[in-house]
C-alpha cells in the first residue's frame, strides 16, 4: 500500500474547505486506501496555522489533531535535514524519510519544485488524486 506524507497545507485545506480536493485526499487515508504518516512537527505547524491564520479555537484544533492522529501514524523523526530555506518544509522531508514514504503530497511550491527527494516522489493534490481515478 502507498505510504504517504501530507504537508501541513493539505491538512489545513481538508479541514477548512469541506468538499475540496484536499479533503478528498484525506478521505483516502481515512478509508484506508493509503497509509498516511505525519510527525509531531507537522501537527504542531498545522495547529499553529489553524490558530494564527484561521483563528481556530483550541477545542477545534485539538479535535482536528486527534482525528489526524487516529488516521495517520505519528512519527518523531530522528534525522534533521536542512535542505530548503523554509524550516517546516524540511520537517516534511524528515517525516517522509523516516516513514520510508513513497510520496509527499503538498501545495508548497518549494517542495513541489524538488519533484522528488531520495526516491520519494513529491506531487500536488490533483496529481495524487489523479492516480486513484479510473
N, CA, C and O atoms as a GROMACS GRO file, in nm:
protein
  536
    1UNK      N    1   0.085  -0.119   0.000
    1UNK     CA    2   0.000   0.000   0.000
    1UNK      C    3   0.088   0.124   0.000
    1UNK      O    4   0.196   0.126   0.060
    2UNK      N    5   0.043   0.226  -0.068
    2UNK     CA    6   0.116   0.352  -0.080
    2UNK      C    7   0.135   0.417   0.057
    2UNK      O    8   0.041   0.431   0.135
    3UNK      N    9   0.259   0.457   0.084
    3UNK     CA   10   0.294   0.525   0.209
    3UNK      C   11   0.309   0.674   0.177
    3UNK      O   12   0.395   0.713   0.099
    4UNK      N   13   0.224   0.756   0.240
    4UNK     CA   14   0.212   0.896   0.202
    4UNK      C   15   0.231   0.989   0.322
    4UNK      O   16   0.189   0.958   0.433
    5UNK      N   17   0.295   1.103   0.297
    5UNK     CA   18   0.305   1.211   0.395
    5UNK      C   19   0.237   1.334   0.335
    5UNK      O   20   0.269   1.375   0.224
    6UNK      N   21   0.143   1.391   0.409
    6UNK     CA   22   0.078   1.515   0.368
    6UNK      C   23   0.149   1.633   0.433
    6UNK      O   24   0.184   1.629   0.551
    7UNK      N   25   0.169   1.737   0.355
    7UNK     CA   26   0.220   1.864   0.408
    7UNK      C   27   0.109   1.931   0.488
    7UNK      O   28  -0.009   1.899   0.472
    8UNK      N   29   0.148   2.023   0.573
    8UNK     CA   30   0.054   2.098   0.656
    8UNK      C   31  -0.061   2.157   0.574
    8UNK      O   32  -0.176   2.152   0.617
    9UNK      N   33  -0.029   2.212   0.457
    9UNK     CA   34  -0.133   2.280   0.378
    9UNK      C   35  -0.243   2.185   0.331
    9UNK      O   36  -0.356   2.228   0.307
   10UNK      N   37  -0.211   2.057   0.317
   10UNK     CA   38  -0.314   1.959   0.278
   10UNK      C   39  -0.413   1.940   0.392
   10UNK      O   40  -0.534   1.941   0.370
   11UNK      N   41  -0.361   1.924   0.514
   11UNK     CA   42  -0.450   1.910   0.630
   11UNK      C   43  -0.537   2.034   0.649
   11UNK      O   44  -0.657   2.024   0.672
   12UNK      N   45  -0.475   2.150   0.639
   12UNK     CA   46  -0.550   2.275   0.662
   12UNK      C   47  -0.661   2.290   0.559
   12UNK      O   48  -0.775   2.321   0.594
   13UNK      N   49  -0.630   2.268   0.433
   13UNK     CA   50  -0.733   2.277   0.328
   13UNK      C   51  -0.844   2.176   0.352
   13UNK      O   52  -0.962   2.207   0.335
   14UNK      N   53  -0.806   2.055   0.390
   14UNK     CA   54  -0.906   1.949   0.413
   14UNK      C   55  -1.003   1.989   0.524
   14UNK      O   56  -1.122   1.959   0.516
   15UNK      N   57  -0.952   2.055   0.627
   15UNK     CA   58  -1.037   2.090   0.741
   15UNK      C   59  -1.113   2.220   0.724
   15UNK      O   60  -1.222   2.236   0.779
   16UNK      N   61  -1.059   2.314   0.648
   16UNK     CA   62  -1.129   2.443   0.636
   16UNK      C   63  -1.217   2.453   0.511
   16UNK      O   64  -1.302   2.542   0.502
   17UNK      N   65  -1.197   2.362   0.416
   17UNK     CA   66  -1.275   2.368   0.291
   17UNK      C   67  -1.339   2.233   0.260
   17UNK      O   68  -1.292   2.160   0.173
   18UNK      N   69  -1.447   2.199   0.332
   18UNK     CA   70  -1.514   2.071   0.305
   18UNK      C   71  -1.551   2.057   0.156
   18UNK      O   72  -1.598   2.152   0.093
   19UNK      N   73  -1.530   1.938   0.104
   19UNK     CA   74  -1.563   1.911  -0.036
   19UNK      C   75  -1.449   1.940  -0.132
   19UNK      O   76  -1.462   1.914  -0.252
   20UNK      N   77  -1.338   1.994  -0.083
   20UNK     CA   78  -1.226   2.029  -0.171
   20UNK      C   79  -1.141   1.904  -0.201
   20UNK      O   80  -1.162   1.798  -0.143
   21UNK      N   81  -1.046   1.920  -0.291
   21UNK     CA   82  -0.958   1.810  -0.330
   21UNK      C   83  -0.874   1.761  -0.212
   21UNK      O   84  -0.847   1.641  -0.201
   22UNK      N   85  -0.832   1.851  -0.124
   22UNK     CA   86  -0.753   1.811  -0.008
   22UNK      C   87  -0.835   1.720   0.083
   22UNK      O   88  -0.783   1.622   0.136
   23UNK      N   89  -0.962   1.751   0.101
   23UNK     CA   90  -1.047   1.665   0.182
   23UNK      C   91  -1.062   1.528   0.115
   23UNK      O   92  -1.061   1.425   0.182
   24UNK      N   93  -1.076   1.528  -0.017
   24UNK     CA   94  -1.086   1.403  -0.091
   24UNK      C   95  -0.960   1.318  -0.069
   24UNK      O   96  -0.968   1.197  -0.050
   25UNK      N   97  -0.844   1.383  -0.070
   25UNK     CA   98  -0.717   1.313  -0.047
   25UNK      C   99  -0.713   1.259   0.096
   25UNK      O  100  -0.674   1.144   0.118
   26UNK      N  101  -0.753   1.341   0.192
   26UNK     CA  102  -0.753   1.299   0.332
   26UNK      C  103  -0.848   1.180   0.354
   26UNK      O  104  -0.817   1.088   0.430
   27UNK      N  105  -0.961   1.184   0.286
   27UNK     CA  106  -1.058   1.075   0.300
   27UNK      C  107  -1.006   0.943   0.244
   27UNK      O  108  -1.051   0.836   0.286
   28UNK      N  109  -0.912   0.948   0.150
   28UNK     CA  110  -0.848   0.824   0.103
   28UNK      C  111  -0.771   0.759   0.219
   28UNK      O  112  -0.769   0.637   0.233
   29UNK      N  113  -0.708   0.843   0.300
   29UNK     CA  114  -0.636   0.791   0.416
   29UNK      C  115  -0.734   0.742   0.523
   29UNK      O  116  -0.714   0.637   0.583
   30UNK      N  117  -0.839   0.819   0.545
   30UNK     CA  118  -0.943   0.779   0.642
   30UNK      C  119  -1.000   0.643   0.604
   30UNK      O  120  -1.024   0.558   0.690
   31UNK      N  121  -1.021   0.622   0.475
   31UNK     CA  122  -1.078   0.497   0.425
   31UNK      C  123  -0.978   0.383   0.414
   31UNK      O  124  -1.015   0.272   0.375
   32UNK      N  125  -0.852   0.408   0.448
   32UNK     CA  126  -0.752   0.302   0.445
   32UNK      C  127  -0.699   0.268   0.308
   32UNK      O  128  -0.639   0.163   0.288
   33UNK      N  129  -0.722   0.357   0.211
   33UNK     CA  130  -0.673   0.334   0.075
   33UNK      C  131  -0.522   0.357   0.067
   33UNK      O  132  -0.453   0.294  -0.014
   34UNK      N  133  -0.472   0.447   0.150
   34UNK     CA  134  -0.328   0.475   0.160
   34UNK      C  135  -0.288   0.473   0.307
   34UNK      O  136  -0.372   0.493   0.395
   35UNK      N  137  -0.162   0.448   0.333
   35UNK     CA  138  -0.108   0.458   0.468
   35UNK      C  139  -0.053   0.600   0.486
   35UNK      O  140   0.041   0.639   0.417
   36UNK      N  141  -0.111   0.674   0.577
   36UNK     CA  142  -0.072   0.813   0.600
   36UNK      C  143   0.023   0.821   0.719
   36UNK      O  144   0.002   0.758   0.822
   37UNK      N  145   0.128   0.902   0.701
   37UNK     CA  146   0.225   0.926   0.807
   37UNK      C  147   0.237   1.075   0.830
   37UNK      O  148   0.228   1.155   0.736
   38UNK      N  149   0.257   1.113   0.955
   38UNK     CA  150   0.279   1.252   0.990
   38UNK      C  151   0.379   1.255   1.104
   38UNK      O  152   0.425   1.151   1.152
   39UNK      N  153   0.413   1.376   1.147
   39UNK     CA  154   0.508   1.388   1.257
   39UNK      C  155   0.457   1.492   1.356
   39UNK      O  156   0.367   1.570   1.327
   40UNK      N  157   0.517   1.490   1.473
   40UNK     CA  158   0.483   1.588   1.575
   40UNK      C  159   0.506   1.729   1.519
   40UNK      O  160   0.425   1.818   1.542
   41UNK      N  161   0.615   1.750   1.445
   41UNK     CA  162   0.644   1.882   1.388
   41UNK      C  163   0.537   1.926   1.288
   41UNK      O  164   0.498   2.043   1.287
   42UNK      N  165   0.490   1.835   1.204
   42UNK     CA  166   0.385   1.869   1.106
   42UNK      C  167   0.255   1.902   1.180
   42UNK      O  168   0.186   1.998   1.143
   43UNK      N  169   0.221   1.825   1.281
   43UNK     CA  170   0.100   1.852   1.358
   43UNK      C  171   0.110   1.985   1.433
   43UNK      O  172   0.011   2.059   1.442
   44UNK      N  173   0.226   2.016   1.487
   44UNK     CA  174   0.247   2.142   1.557
   44UNK      C  175   0.230   2.260   1.462
   44UNK      O  176   0.168   2.360   1.496
   45UNK      N  177   0.286   2.247   1.342
   45UNK     CA  178   0.274   2.353   1.241
   45UNK      C  179   0.129   2.368   1.196
   45UNK      O  180   0.081   2.479   1.175
   46UNK      N  181   0.059   2.256   1.181
   46UNK     CA  182  -0.082   2.260   1.142
   46UNK      C  183  -0.163   2.336   1.249
   46UNK      O  184  -0.244   2.422   1.216
   47UNK      N  185  -0.140   2.303   1.375
   47UNK     CA  186  -0.210   2.370   1.485
   47UNK      C  187  -0.180   2.520   1.486
   47UNK      O  188  -0.270   2.602   1.502
   48UNK      N  189  -0.054   2.555   1.468
   48UNK     CA  190  -0.013   2.696   1.469
   48UNK      C  191  -0.084   2.774   1.359
   48UNK      O  192  -0.134   2.884   1.382
   49UNK      N  193  -0.088   2.716   1.238
   49UNK     CA  194  -0.152   2.787   1.126
   49UNK      C  195  -0.302   2.797   1.144
   49UNK      O  196  -0.362   2.900   1.113
   50UNK      N  197  -0.364   2.691   1.194
   50UNK     CA  198  -0.509   2.697   1.218
   50UNK      C  199  -0.542   2.806   1.320
   50UNK      O  200  -0.642   2.875   1.308
   51UNK      N  201  -0.456   2.820   1.421
   51UNK     CA  202  -0.479   2.920   1.526
   51UNK      C  203  -0.451   3.061   1.474
   51UNK      O  204  -0.534   3.151   1.490
   52UNK      N  205  -0.336   3.081   1.413
   52UNK     CA  206  -0.293   3.216   1.375
   52UNK      C  207  -0.358   3.268   1.247
   52UNK      O  208  -0.398   3.384   1.240
   53UNK      N  209  -0.367   3.183   1.148
   53UNK     CA  210  -0.417   3.228   1.018
   53UNK      C  211  -0.568   3.216   1.004
   53UNK      O  212  -0.633   3.298   0.939
   54UNK      N  213  -0.624   3.112   1.067
   54UNK     CA  214  -0.768   3.086   1.050
   54UNK      C  215  -0.848   3.106   1.178
   54UNK      O  216  -0.969   3.083   1.181
   55UNK      N  217  -0.780   3.151   1.283
   55UNK     CA  218  -0.842   3.190   1.410
   55UNK      C  219  -0.926   3.079   1.472
   55UNK      O  220  -1.030   3.105   1.533
   56UNK      N  221  -0.880   2.955   1.456
   56UNK     CA  222  -0.948   2.842   1.518
   56UNK      C  223  -0.922   2.843   1.668
   56UNK      O  224  -0.815   2.884   1.713
   57UNK      N  225  -1.020   2.799   1.745
   57UNK     CA  226  -1.006   2.785   1.889
   57UNK      C  227  -0.937   2.654   1.924
   57UNK      O  228  -0.927   2.563   1.841
   58UNK      N  229  -0.890   2.646   2.048
   58UNK     CA  230  -0.817   2.528   2.093
   58UNK      C  231  -0.898   2.399   2.083
   58UNK      O  232  -0.842   2.295   2.049
   59UNK      N  233  -1.027   2.404   2.113
   59UNK     CA  234  -1.109   2.282   2.107
   59UNK      C  235  -1.116   2.225   1.966
   59UNK      O  236  -1.104   2.105   1.946
   60UNK      N  237  -1.135   2.314   1.867
   60UNK     CA  238  -1.141   2.270   1.727
   60UNK      C  239  -1.006   2.217   1.680
   60UNK      O  240  -0.999   2.117   1.608
   61UNK      N  241  -0.899   2.285   1.720
   61UNK     CA  242  -0.765   2.241   1.681
   61UNK      C  243  -0.736   2.103   1.741
   61UNK      O  244  -0.686   2.014   1.672
   62UNK      N  245  -0.767   2.086   1.868
   62UNK     CA  246  -0.745   1.958   1.936
   62UNK      C  247  -0.824   1.847   1.866
   62UNK      O  248  -0.771   1.737   1.846
   63UNK      N  249  -0.948   1.874   1.831
   63UNK     CA  250  -1.030   1.774   1.763
   63UNK      C  251  -0.969   1.736   1.628
   63UNK      O  252  -0.964   1.618   1.592
   64UNK      N  253  -0.923   1.835   1.553
   64UNK     CA  254  -0.862   1.808   1.422
   64UNK      C  255  -0.736   1.724   1.438
   64UNK      O  256  -0.716   1.627   1.365
   65UNK      N  257  -0.650   1.761   1.532
   65UNK     CA  258  -0.525   1.687   1.552
   65UNK      C  259  -0.550   1.545   1.602
   65UNK      O  260  -0.479   1.452   1.563
   66UNK      N  261  -0.651   1.528   1.687
   66UNK     CA  262  -0.686   1.393   1.733
   66UNK      C  263  -0.733   1.308   1.616
   66UNK      O  264  -0.700   1.190   1.607
   67UNK      N  265  -0.811   1.369   1.526
   67UNK     CA  266  -0.860   1.295   1.410
   67UNK      C  267  -0.742   1.252   1.322
   67UNK      O  268  -0.735   1.137   1.279
   68UNK      N  269  -0.650   1.345   1.297
   68UNK     CA  270  -0.532   1.310   1.217
   68UNK      C  271  -0.454   1.198   1.286
   68UNK      O  272  -0.408   1.104   1.221
   69UNK      N  273  -0.440   1.209   1.418
   69UNK     CA  274  -0.366   1.108   1.495
   69UNK      C  275  -0.427   0.969   1.488
   69UNK      O  276  -0.356   0.870   1.502
   70UNK      N  277  -0.558   0.962   1.468
   70UNK     CA  278  -0.625   0.832   1.454
   70UNK      C  279  -0.607   0.774   1.314
   70UNK      O  280  -0.603   0.652   1.295
   71UNK      N  281  -0.594   0.863   1.215
   71UNK     CA  282  -0.584   0.821   1.075
   71UNK      C  283  -0.439   0.791   1.036
   71UNK      O  284  -0.412   0.695   0.964
   72UNK      N  285  -0.348   0.874   1.084
   72UNK     CA  286  -0.207   0.866   1.045
   72UNK      C  287  -0.122   0.802   1.154
   72UNK      O  288  -0.158   0.803   1.272
   73UNK      N  289  -0.011   0.747   1.113
   73UNK     CA  290   0.092   0.705   1.206
   73UNK      C  291   0.177   0.828   1.236
   73UNK      O  292   0.233   0.889   1.145
   74UNK      N  293   0.187   0.864   1.364
   74UNK     CA  294   0.262   0.984   1.404
   74UNK      C  295   0.404   0.944   1.441
   74UNK      O  296   0.426   0.862   1.530
   75UNK      N  297   0.499   1.004   1.371
   75UNK     CA  298   0.641   0.972   1.391
   75UNK      C  299   0.715   1.087   1.459
   75UNK      O  300   0.670   1.202   1.458
   76UNK      N  301   0.829   1.052   1.518
   76UNK     CA  302   0.922   1.153   1.570
   76UNK      C  303   1.056   1.127   1.501
   76UNK      O  304   1.141   1.056   1.554
   77UNK      N  305   1.074   1.185   1.381
   77UNK     CA  306   1.197   1.158   1.305
   77UNK      C  307   1.323   1.192   1.385
   77UNK      O  308   1.328   1.293   1.456
   78UNK      N  309   1.423   1.106   1.372
   78UNK     CA  310   1.548   1.131   1.442
   78UNK      C  311   1.646   1.208   1.354
   78UNK      O  312   1.740   1.271   1.405
   79UNK      N  313   1.626   1.204   1.222
   79UNK     CA  314   1.716   1.279   1.134
   79UNK      C  315   1.673   1.425   1.126
   79UNK      O  316   1.555   1.457   1.139
   80UNK      N  317   1.770   1.513   1.105
   80UNK     CA  318   1.743   1.656   1.087
   80UNK      C  319   1.798   1.696   0.951
   80UNK      O  320   1.916   1.676   0.922
   81UNK      N  321   1.714   1.754   0.868
   81UNK     CA  322   1.755   1.799   0.735
   81UNK      C  323   1.752   1.951   0.728
   81UNK      O  324   1.671   2.016   0.795
   82UNK      N  325   1.840   2.005   0.647
   82UNK     CA  326   1.845   2.149   0.623
   82UNK      C  327   1.868   2.170   0.474
   82UNK      O  328   1.973   2.218   0.431
   83UNK      N  329   1.766   2.133   0.395
   83UNK     CA  330   1.777   2.136   0.250
   83UNK      C  331   1.707   2.258   0.192
   83UNK      O  332   1.759   2.323   0.101
   84UNK      N  333   1.590   2.289   0.246
   84UNK     CA  334   1.511   2.401   0.196
   84UNK      C  335   1.514   2.517   0.297
   84UNK      O  336   1.531   2.496   0.417
   85UNK      N  337   1.498   2.638   0.246
   85UNK     CA  338   1.505   2.757   0.331
   85UNK      C  339   1.391   2.762   0.432
   85UNK      O  340   1.410   2.809   0.544
   86UNK      N  341   1.273   2.713   0.394
   86UNK     CA  342   1.158   2.713   0.483
   86UNK      C  343   1.167   2.592   0.577
   86UNK      O  344   1.154   2.478   0.533
   87UNK      N  345   1.190   2.619   0.705
   87UNK     CA  346   1.214   2.512   0.802
   87UNK      C  347   1.103   2.407   0.804
   87UNK      O  348   1.134   2.288   0.805
   88UNK      N  349   0.972   2.446   0.805
   88UNK     CA  350   0.868   2.342   0.806
   88UNK      C  351   0.874   2.246   0.686
   88UNK      O  352   0.833   2.131   0.697
   89UNK      N  353   0.924   2.294   0.572
   89UNK     CA  354   0.939   2.205   0.456
   89UNK      C  355   1.040   2.093   0.486
   89UNK      O  356   1.021   1.979   0.444
   90UNK      N  357   1.145   2.128   0.558
   90UNK     CA  358   1.244   2.026   0.597
   90UNK      C  359   1.183   1.922   0.690
   90UNK      O  360   1.219   1.804   0.682
   91UNK      N  361   1.091   1.963   0.777
   91UNK     CA  362   1.024   1.869   0.867
   91UNK      C  363   0.941   1.769   0.788
   91UNK      O  364   0.932   1.652   0.826
   92UNK      N  365   0.880   1.813   0.678
   92UNK     CA  366   0.803   1.723   0.592
   92UNK      C  367   0.896   1.619   0.528
   92UNK      O  368   0.863   1.500   0.524
   93UNK      N  369   1.010   1.664   0.479
   93UNK     CA  370   1.108   1.572   0.420
   93UNK      C  371   1.159   1.471   0.523
   93UNK      O  372   1.174   1.353   0.493
   94UNK      N  373   1.184   1.518   0.646
   94UNK     CA  374   1.229   1.429   0.753
   94UNK      C  375   1.125   1.321   0.783
   94UNK      O  376   1.160   1.204   0.800
   95UNK      N  377   1.000   1.361   0.789
   95UNK     CA  378   0.892   1.266   0.816
   95UNK      C  379   0.884   1.162   0.705
   95UNK      O  380   0.870   1.042   0.731
   96UNK      N  381   0.892   1.208   0.581
   96UNK     CA  382   0.882   1.116   0.467
   96UNK      C  383   0.998   1.016   0.467
   96UNK      O  384   0.978   0.898   0.438
   97UNK      N  385   1.117   1.063   0.500
   97UNK     CA  386   1.234   0.976   0.506
   97UNK      C  387   1.216   0.873   0.618
   97UNK      O  388   1.240   0.754   0.597
   98UNK      N  389   1.174   0.918   0.735
   98UNK     CA  390   1.154   0.829   0.850
   98UNK      C  391   1.045   0.725   0.820
   98UNK      O  392   1.055   0.610   0.863
   99UNK      N  393   0.941   0.766   0.747
   99UNK     CA  394   0.828   0.676   0.716
   99UNK      C  395   0.859   0.583   0.600
   99UNK      O  396   0.781   0.492   0.570
  100UNK      N  397   0.974   0.604   0.534
  100UNK     CA  398   1.005   0.531   0.411
  100UNK      C  399   0.888   0.548   0.314
  100UNK      O  400   0.842   0.453   0.251
  101UNK      N  401   0.842   0.673   0.303
  101UNK     CA  402   0.725   0.706   0.222
  101UNK      C  403   0.753   0.690   0.073
  101UNK      O  404   0.867   0.700   0.027
  102UNK      N  405   0.647   0.665  -0.001
  102UNK     CA  406   0.654   0.663  -0.147
  102UNK      C  407   0.630   0.802  -0.204
  102UNK      O  408   0.679   0.836  -0.312
  103UNK      N  409   0.554   0.883  -0.128
  103UNK     CA  410   0.505   1.008  -0.184
  103UNK      C  411   0.481   1.114  -0.076
  103UNK      O  412   0.434   1.084   0.034
  104UNK      N  413   0.514   1.238  -0.111
  104UNK     CA  414   0.477   1.356  -0.032
  104UNK      C  415   0.372   1.430  -0.114
  104UNK      O  416   0.390   1.452  -0.233
  105UNK      N  417   0.262   1.467  -0.049
  105UNK     CA  418   0.158   1.546  -0.116
  105UNK      C  419   0.160   1.686  -0.054
  105UNK      O  420   0.150   1.701   0.068
  106UNK      N  421   0.175   1.786  -0.139
  106UNK     CA  422   0.191   1.923  -0.090
  106UNK      C  423   0.138   2.024  -0.191
  106UNK      O  424   0.128   1.996  -0.310
  107UNK      N  425   0.105   2.140  -0.140
  107UNK     CA  426   0.071   2.253  -0.225
  107UNK      C  427   0.182   2.357  -0.221
  107UNK      O  428   0.169   2.464  -0.279
  108UNK      N  429   0.291   2.324  -0.153
  108UNK     CA  430   0.402   2.416  -0.132
  108UNK      C  431   0.498   2.414  -0.251
  108UNK      O  432   0.552   2.309  -0.287
  109UNK      N  433   0.516   2.529  -0.312
  109UNK     CA  434   0.599   2.540  -0.432
  109UNK      C  435   0.742   2.491  -0.408
  109UNK      O  436   0.799   2.426  -0.495
  110UNK      N  437   0.800   2.522  -0.293
  110UNK     CA  438   0.939   2.481  -0.266
  110UNK      C  439   0.954   2.329  -0.266
  110UNK      O  440   1.052   2.276  -0.318
  111UNK      N  441   0.858   2.261  -0.206
  111UNK     CA  442   0.861   2.114  -0.208
  111UNK      C  443   0.831   2.061  -0.348
  111UNK      O  444   0.899   1.971  -0.397
  112UNK      N  445   0.729   2.117  -0.412
  112UNK     CA  446   0.690   2.070  -0.545
  112UNK      C  447   0.803   2.088  -0.646
  112UNK      O  448   0.820   2.005  -0.736
  113UNK      N  449   0.880   2.194  -0.633
  113UNK     CA  450   0.992   2.218  -0.725
  113UNK      C  451   1.100   2.110  -0.715
  113UNK      O  452   1.172   2.086  -0.812
  114UNK      N  453   1.111   2.044  -0.598
  114UNK     CA  454   1.208   1.934  -0.584
  114UNK      C  455   1.169   1.814  -0.671
  114UNK      O  456   1.256   1.743  -0.720
  115UNK      N  457   1.040   1.792  -0.690
  115UNK     CA  458   0.982   1.680  -0.765
  115UNK      C  459   1.002   1.544  -0.696
  115UNK      O  460   0.914   1.459  -0.699
  116UNK      N  461   1.118   1.525  -0.634
  116UNK     CA  462   1.144   1.404  -0.556
  116UNK      C  463   1.259   1.430  -0.462
  116UNK      O  464   1.342   1.518  -0.484
  117UNK      N  465   1.263   1.349  -0.355
  117UNK     CA  466   1.372   1.357  -0.260
  117UNK      C  467   1.413   1.216  -0.223
  117UNK      O  468   1.337   1.141  -0.161
  118UNK      N  469   1.535   1.180  -0.261
  118UNK     CA  470   1.588   1.046  -0.233
  118UNK      C  471   1.489   0.935  -0.266
  118UNK      O  472   1.467   0.844  -0.186
  119UNK      N  473   1.430   0.944  -0.384
  119UNK     CA  474   1.339   0.840  -0.432
  119UNK      C  475   1.195   0.855  -0.386
  119UNK      O  476   1.109   0.776  -0.424
  120UNK      N  477   1.168   0.958  -0.304
  120UNK     CA  478   1.031   0.985  -0.258
  120UNK      C  479   0.971   1.089  -0.352
  120UNK      O  480   1.021   1.201  -0.361
  121UNK      N  481   0.865   1.052  -0.422
  121UNK     CA  482   0.801   1.146  -0.514
  121UNK      C  483   0.732   1.259  -0.439
  121UNK      O  484   0.687   1.241  -0.326
  122UNK      N  485   0.725   1.375  -0.502
  122UNK     CA  486   0.656   1.490  -0.443
  122UNK      C  487   0.557   1.540  -0.547
  122UNK      O  488   0.595   1.574  -0.659
  123UNK      N  489   0.430   1.544  -0.509
  123UNK     CA  490   0.325   1.583  -0.603
  123UNK      C  491   0.222   1.673  -0.535
  123UNK      O  492   0.216   1.682  -0.413
  124UNK      N  493   0.144   1.739  -0.618
  124UNK     CA  494   0.033   1.820  -0.568
  124UNK      C  495  -0.088   1.732  -0.542
  124UNK      O  496  -0.087   1.612  -0.572
  125UNK      N  497  -0.190   1.791  -0.486
  125UNK     CA  498  -0.311   1.716  -0.452
  125UNK      C  499  -0.378   1.660  -0.576
  125UNK      O  500  -0.420   1.544  -0.577
  126UNK      N  501  -0.387   1.740  -0.682
  126UNK     CA  502  -0.454   1.694  -0.804
  126UNK      C  503  -0.381   1.574  -0.864
  126UNK      O  504  -0.446   1.479  -0.908
  127UNK      N  505  -0.250   1.577  -0.866
  127UNK     CA  506  -0.171   1.466  -0.919
  127UNK      C  507  -0.190   1.340  -0.836
  127UNK      O  508  -0.199   1.229  -0.889
  128UNK      N  509  -0.195   1.358  -0.704
  128UNK     CA  510  -0.217   1.246  -0.613
  128UNK      C  511  -0.353   1.183  -0.639
  128UNK      O  512  -0.364   1.061  -0.651
  129UNK      N  513  -0.457   1.266  -0.649
  129UNK     CA  514  -0.592   1.215  -0.671
  129UNK      C  515  -0.608   1.150  -0.806
  129UNK      O  516  -0.682   1.053  -0.822
  130UNK      N  517  -0.538   1.203  -0.905
  130UNK     CA  518  -0.548   1.150  -1.042
  130UNK      C  519  -0.515   1.001  -1.046
  130UNK      O  520  -0.577   0.924  -1.120
  131UNK      N  521  -0.416   0.961  -0.966
  131UNK     CA  522  -0.375   0.821  -0.968
  131UNK      C  523  -0.482   0.726  -0.911
  131UNK      O  524  -0.472   0.604  -0.928
  132UNK      N  525  -0.583   0.781  -0.843
  132UNK     CA  526  -0.689   0.698  -0.788
  132UNK      C  527  -0.817   0.702  -0.870
  132UNK      O  528  -0.914   0.633  -0.838
  133UNK      N  529  -0.817   0.781  -0.974
  133UNK     CA  530  -0.937   0.789  -1.060
  133UNK      C  531  -0.924   0.690  -1.173
  133UNK      O  532  -0.816   0.670  -1.229
  134UNK      N  533  -1.033   0.629  -1.205
  134UNK     CA  534  -1.031   0.528  -1.313
  134UNK      C  535  -1.067   0.592  -1.445
  134UNK      O  536  -1.071   0.523  -1.547
   0.00000   0.00000   0.00000
